Amino acid sequence: MAVVMHGVLLAATAATAATGHASLVDWGTFVVAAAIVLSGAIGVVVARNPVHSALMLVMTLFGIAVLFVLQRDDFLAAVQVIVYAGAIVVLFLFVIMFLGVDREENIAAEPLRGQRPLAVALVALGVTGLLLLGEVSKWTIGALSVAGSTDSSTSNVAQLGTSVYTTYLFPFEVTSALLVIAVVGAVALARRPPAVVTAPDLDLDDGLVDESAPATDDAHQEVTP
Amino acid sequence: MSPLLAALPSLLGTNDPLYNGGVDWVVFLIVLIKVLMVFGALMVSVMLMIWFERKVISDMQSRIGPNRAGPFGIMQTLADGLKLFFKEDLLPERADRIVFKLAPYLTIIPAFLAFAIVPIGGEVTIAHHTFELQLADPPMGILFLLAMSSIGVYGVMLAGWSSGSKYPLLGSVRASAQMISYEAALGMTVVMVVLITGSLTTRDIVNGQALHLWQWNAIRLGIIPFVIFFIAIVAETNRPPFDLVEADSELVGGFVTEYSSIRFALFFLSEFMNTITMSAITVTLFFGGPDGPTLHIPHTQWLWPILWFLGKTIVFLFVFVWLRAALPRLRYDQLMDLGWKRLIPLSLGWLLIVAGFVIDGWWGLAMTATVVVASVLITRSFLVGSQRGETRAILPQVGLRLWNRPDVPTASSPAGSVSSPTEGDDA
C-alpha cells in the first residue's frame, strides 16, 4: 500500500513538474484519473467475461487520456481516445463477438500452473525497480520536454509535428514501414487463394485431392490420416 | 481565484476572449449558461428534427404525416416521448444486465458532447464580457469530434451484444465494421480541412473561411472532400442508405430490437442528435460555419451569424431526410466496397494533392501527376491480379491429374483401386 501511495505521489510530482504549475486541480485530477486507470486495469484481469474486460480496458485508456490532458498534451489525449479506445478495442470487441468467445469463464481454473504467483512476483519486482529508478534518476519520468517547452507560444501539434518530421524523421519512417510490413504480412497470412472452380468434366467428389489448391479443412483431413 | 476556475481556460478554449481578463464567477456563470442553453437547444431541435423528418418524408411519399398533436402535428414527438416514458421497461432474460442498461447512455453522451465544439455564432458582449458563441474551443478542436464519434460506436455495439439475442448481435457486428470503415475516410477529409486551415480548433477553421464564398473549404478543397465527408458521416450516423445496423427488413430492429421504453427513446434521441451535430459539423468544416452577409440593422449584428448557421444546418438536415426518402439500403458488400475500395483510396489521393498545393502550385501539380500515375498503376495491378485469380482457379485440374495415380490411396476411393482411368492416363 505504501508503495502504491509513493508511486502515486511520485507520478503526481512528475505531472506537476512537467506542466510547470503545481495546483490542487492537477493533483486532484491526477488522483481521480489514476484511480480510473488502476481500477480499469484490475478489472481487465479480474472480469470473467471478455467483453467486460474489453470495456474495462476502454476505461483505462480513458484515464490515460485524462492524464495526457493533465500534461497539456491535448493532441496525444485525442489520439489516445480515437485510436485506442475508438478503433483498437472496437476491433477486439468485434473479434470477441464474431468468434462467440463471449462466455463467462471460470477464472479460478488456472491453465498454467504457478502462473499467478509468478505474475504477482514479477509485477512487484517491476514496480519496485521502476520506483527505485524514479527515485535515483529521472529514467522513469524521462527527460522533461525533449521536443520543446510546453508553454503555449506554439501549439502542441505544431511542436509534435516539427519534431516528428525533422529530428525524429528516421524512427518515424521506420515505424511506419514496420506497420505497413505488418499489415501486408497479416493480409498475406490471412488470405486464402480463390476457391477451386470445378471444371464441368471433372468430378472432384471421387476422392481426388489436389495440392495446388489450399486444402480446405475437410479435404485435408481426408489425406493426412 | 479558486483552482477549479483556473483550470477552465485550458480545457474550454485558449482563444476565447472570455478568459482574457482572468476567470471569475461571472465568467463561470456565463459558461454554465452556455452549457444549459446548448443542452436545451439540442433537445428542442431533436424534437423538431423528428417532426421535420416525418413531415418531409410524408410529403415525399404523398402522405399527410403526423397531424394530430399541436399545429401541423408539431408536438407529436413530445407525445411519443411521453408515451415511451410510461411504457414498460423490459429486460431480456438472457441480457447482460449492466451493459444492457449502460449502452443507451454510452450512445447519448458522446452525441451531446460532440456538439460542444461547434461554433454557433460570432462574438457577443454581455455584462462587459466578450465571448464566443461556442460551448468549448479546446486546442484539440476537431479531433474531439473524431474521438466522440468513435466512442459513439460503443453504445450501438454493446446494445446489440448485451441483448443476448441474434438479430441485435448481427446489428452490432455490422455497426462496428461499418463505423470503423468509414471513420478512416472521415478522418482523411478532416485532415484536409486541417491542412488548409493550419489549425485544429473549430474557431480557426471557421475564421479561415470567413468573408468570401470562395474561401469556403468545400470550394477551396474541390468538392470531392466534402462529398466523401458527407457520405462518411451518413454512414457514421447509421442513417439510410447506410442503416444496416438497424435494417428493419432484415434484422427486425437491429441493435434496438430488445429495447423498450425510455432506453429505446434514448437511442433515437442520440441518433437524431448525431444527425444534427454532424450537419452542424459539415457546415463548420466546409461551409464557413456562421459566415455570411449581414444586414446593417443596429443591435442585430450578433444575430446574423446565428441565422446563417441555422439556415445552413437545416439545409443539410433536409439532405439527410431526402437521402432517407430517396435511396434504398446498401447491401453489406456494397457498403464495404464503397468504403474501402472507393472512398479511402480517393481521399488518400486527394489528401496528397491538397498537401502539395498547400506548399505551392508546382508541388501541387507534381502531386497530382503522381497520384494520377499511381492510381493508373494500381488499377492495372488490380486488373492483373484478378486475371491471375482466374488462371489459378484452373490450375487444380493439373494438380488433379498428378494426384490421380493408382498408387495413392484416398479416403473415398478404396486403396489400390484405379479411379477414373482416362484421367490417370492423361497424366
Interface residues (C-beta under 8 A of the other chain):
Chain A: S23 L24 V25 D26 N49 V51 H52 L55 V58 V69 R72 D74 F75 A77 A78 V79 V81 I82 A85 G86 A87 V90 L91 L93 F94 M97 F98 D102 S152 S155 N156 V157 P193 P194 A195 V196 V197 A199 L202 D203 L204 D205 D206 G207 L208 V209 D210 E211 S212 A213 E222 V223 P225
Chain B: P3 L4 A6 A7 S10 L11 T14 D96 V99 P138 P139 M140 L143 F144 L146 A147 S149 S150 I151 V153 Y154 M157 L158 W161 L169 S172 V173 S176 A177 M179 I180 E183 G187 S199 L200 G389 R392 A393 I394 L395 P396 Q397 V398 G399 L400 L402 W403 N404 T410 A411 S412 S413 S419 S420 E423
